[in-house]
């Protein structure tokens, strides 16, 4: 259709591009960053001279708390040989409703002005009310059991496989 030279090339020259202006803007940006660094260092020097001893103590203790938290997290993340045989537990979820009867419990308890009265009448009525139709579902596994949905540890699997391997090798040997 149209004659296009091979290999096809794309060449674009922007109309409003000024390479000299780009160099000047890059140079301005570079010196602005350096100027900010100098001002920040001067601010630190002036701030450190004007600080009181209490601020230094506060910074020290904040840093010490951060270091202790970091050490605690590092120790908690380490695995030992005892962790291989540790008994796992199902996670427990303690639900605390945010709204009770349309009242925001978090806002009222945080302010400390208003405390919610306990609603004893309804709780007693619910406690002793007999259900009309009790549906009992028999489950093969009980969710309330702490051993429910617990995976078998890798060490047990490896140990069982080793025992099976020994038995099979003894059977084949004789």
C-alpha positions in Angstrom: 0.0 0.0 0.0 2.6 2.6 1.1 6.3 2.3 0.5 8.1 2.0 3.8 11.9 1.6 3.9 13.1 -1.6 5.5 13.9 -2.1 8.3 11.2 0.1 9.6 12.4 2.9 11.9 10.6 5.3 14.2 12.2 8.7 14.7 10.4 11.4 16.7 11.7 14.9 17.5 9.6 16.7 20.1 8.5 20.2 19.1 8.8 21.8 22.5 11.9 20.0 23.8 14.9 22.2 24.7 18.0 20.2 25.8 19.6 23.3 27.2 16.6 24.0 29.4 16.6 20.3 30.6 20.3 20.6 31.7 19.6 23.8 33.7 16.6 22.2 35.4 18.6 19.1 36.4 21.4 21.4 37.7 18.9 23.4 39.8 17.3 20.3 41.2 20.8 18.9 42.2 21.7 22.1 44.0 18.3 22.3 45.7 18.8 18.8 47.2 22.3 19.7 48.4 20.9 22.9 50.0 18.2 21.0 51.8 20.8 18.6 53.2 22.9 21.5 54.5 19.9 23.1 56.1 18.9 19.8 57.7 22.4 19.3 59.2 22.4 22.9 60.5 19.0 22.3 62.0 20.2 19.2 63.8 23.3 21.0 65.1 21.2 23.9 66.4 18.6 21.6 67.8 21.1 19.4 69.6 22.6 22.5 71.3 19.2 23.8 72.4 17.9 20.5 73.7 17.3 19.8 77.3 18.6 16.8 79.2 15.1 15.4 79.5 14.7 15.1 75.7 17.9 13.2 75.5 16.7 10.8 78.2 13.4 10.4 76.4 15.1 9.6 73.2 17.4 7.1 74.9 14.5 5.3 76.6 12.5 5.2 73.3 15.4 3.7 71.5 16.0 1.2 74.3 12.3 0.1 74.1 12.6 -0.3 70.3 15.8 -2.4 70.8 14.1 -4.6 73.5 11.1 -5.2 71.2 13.4 -6.1 68.3 15.3 -8.6 70.5 12.1 -10.1 71.8 10.7 -10.5 68.3 14.0 -12.1 67.2 14.0 -14.5 70.1 10.4 -15.4 69.4 11.1 -16.2 65.8 13.9 -18.6 66.6 13.1 -22.3 66.4 14.5 -24.9 68.8 14.3 -28.7 68.9 11.5 -28.4 71.5 9.4 -26.5 69.0 9.2 -29.6 66.8 7.3 -31.5 69.6 5.3 -28.6 70.9 1.5 -29.2 71.1 -0.4 -26.8 68.9 -3.7 -25.2 69.9 -6.6 -23.9 67.9 -6.7 -20.2 67.7 -9.2 -18.5 70.0 -11.3 -15.5 69.0 -12.7 -13.3 71.7 -15.5 -11.2 70.1 -16.3 -7.9 71.7 -19.2 -6.1 70.0 -18.7 -2.5 69.1 -22.4 -1.6 69.2 -24.8 -2.7 72.0 -28.4 -1.5 71.5 -27.3 1.1 69.0 -24.8 2.6 71.4 -21.1 2.8 70.5 -19.3 1.0 73.4 -15.8 2.0 72.4 -16.6 5.7 72.3 -18.5 5.6 75.7 -15.9 3.6 77.5 -12.9 5.6 76.2 -14.4 8.9 77.2 -15.2 7.5 80.7 -18.3 9.6 81.0 -20.9 7.0 80.4 -20.8 3.3 81.4 -23.3 0.9 79.9 -25.6 -0.7 82.5 -25.7 -4.5 82.5 -28.9 -5.9 81.0 -29.7 -8.6 83.5 -33.4 -9.2 82.6 -32.8 -10.2 79.0 -29.8 -12.4 79.8 -31.7 -14.3 82.5 -34.6 -14.8 80.2 -32.4 -16.1 77.4 -30.5 -18.3 79.8 -33.6 -20.2 81.1 -35.7 -20.1 77.9 -36.1 -23.6 76.5 -35.6 -23.9 72.8 -38.8 -25.2 71.0 -37.0 -27.2 68.3 -33.5 -28.3 69.3 -31.6 -29.6 66.3 -28.8 -31.9 67.2 -26.2 -32.4 64.5 -24.0 -35.3 65.1 -20.6 -34.6 63.7 -17.8 -37.0 63.1 -15.3 -34.4 64.4 -16.2 -31.9 67.1 -15.1 -28.3 66.4 -14.9 -27.5 70.1 -12.2 -30.2 70.5 -8.7 -28.6 70.7 -7.3 -31.4 68.6 -9.7 -30.7 65.7 -8.1 -29.6 62.4 -4.6 -30.0 63.8 -2.1 -31.1 61.2 0.3 -34.0 61.9 3.8 -32.7 62.6 6.5 -33.3 60.0 8.7 -35.1 62.5 6.0 -37.7 63.1 5.5 -38.3 59.4 9.3 -38.7 58.9 9.5 -41.0 61.9 6.6 -43.2 60.6 8.1 -43.3 57.1 11.4 -44.4 58.6 9.7 -47.2 60.6 7.8 -48.4 57.5 11.1 -48.3 55.5 12.8 -50.4 58.2 10.0 -53.0 58.2 9.9 -53.3 54.5 13.7 -53.6 54.3 13.5 -56.4 56.9 10.7 -58.2 55.0 12.6 -58.0 51.7 15.9 -59.1 53.4 14.4 -62.4 54.7 
